Amino acid sequence: MLDAVLPEGTMAAVRRGRNFAGIMIALAAALWLAPAAEAQITLRFSSSAPPADFLAKSMTVFKETLEQSAPGQFKVEVYPGNMLFRQGTEIPAMQRGNLDMSTGTTFEIADQIPELGFFNRAYLFRDYEHLRKVFDGPLGAEYRKKVADKMGIEILAVAYLGTRQLALRKAMTVKGPQDLAGVKLRVPSGPEWQLLGQAIGTTPVPMAMAETYLALKTGSVDGQDNPLSIFNAAKFYEVSEQVVLTAHMVQPVFIDIAKPVWDKLAPEQQQKVEAAAKAAQRANDDARRADETQILAGLKTKGLTVTTVDLAPFRANADKVYATADLAKPWDRAMMQRVQDTH
């Protein structure tokens, strides 16, 4: 068995049984000359999405797709529901080299690239199709390049997190943003999130997703806003009486990877990682969109009030809030106009 890898004459010496040292030399030579096995790459993938949500489930789609398409090359560890990092800390962890992948948001991008902050604006995207046309086209490519160059984060796929709606702990009459004055709305931490809360007339209260259920139950906050699929998965209907269809944000979410990790991959590996991310994105989008059409009826059977409102006063209030906000001053207005003009 060693003949194929041992230097000429070494095997003959072993067969003649000259000495034990000869056998050791022969074995060492075999090990030295044998090709080294490639080390398996571990990808730690973190998200704040609750385990029952479609985004968290899509992480498993990514894992299974990649491990099947590149057998033995990757080990993907998925950590949904803030199991590994608190919401909002994943991107810095990736930049420090402590995390490989996450499901990032436009808000986290804007924290470091303020000119892209308009992607956090209420009422930017009209609907899912508009979001897809923007991110699947030249504007999306431009966005991804800026993020890679300035943040060291590679966006592999842009998924649909849903359309954010307002949910209230106690039912009330809501016809416009003026009716929500003083309503304490749970928002993720970050100034852009607070602007979003103000855009619909509420008083934003920064809070981690994991703390929100108890805060609604005890009255520490009066409401929260999330896509209905996340609202449902997190069981917020147990601590809410009303959903107001403000539709204030059609929200993208990014399946991303730290650029140093990405750059170390061979081109074929990069292709497989990106293909797995896109498979995860499609699984998420298809399931979430189908689910959104069914949730409202289900909420009514749970006893919640579902309120449809005229969006015109909400849009006008958003325009007013962003027009005077310091955070909006560095926005790339030309790029924002191109997004709004995309059809």
Secondary structure, 3 states (H helix, E strand, C coil): CCCCCCCCCHHHHHHCCCCHHHHHHHHHHHHHHCCCCCCCEEEEEECCCCCCCHHHHHHHHHHHHHHHHCCCCEEEEEECCCCCCCCCCHHHHHHHCCCCEEEECHHHHHHHCHHHHHHHCCCCCCCHHHHHHHHCCHHHHHHHHHHHHHHCEEEEEEEEEEEEEEEECCCCCCCCHHHHCCCEEEECCCHHHHHHHHHCCCEEEECCHHHHHHHHHHCCCCEEEEEHHHHHHCCHHHHCCEEEEEEEEEEEEEEEEEHHHHHHCCHHHHHHHHHHHHHHHHHHHHHHHHHHHHHHHHHHHCCCEEEECCCHHHHHHHHHHHHHCHHHCCCCHHHHHHHHHCC
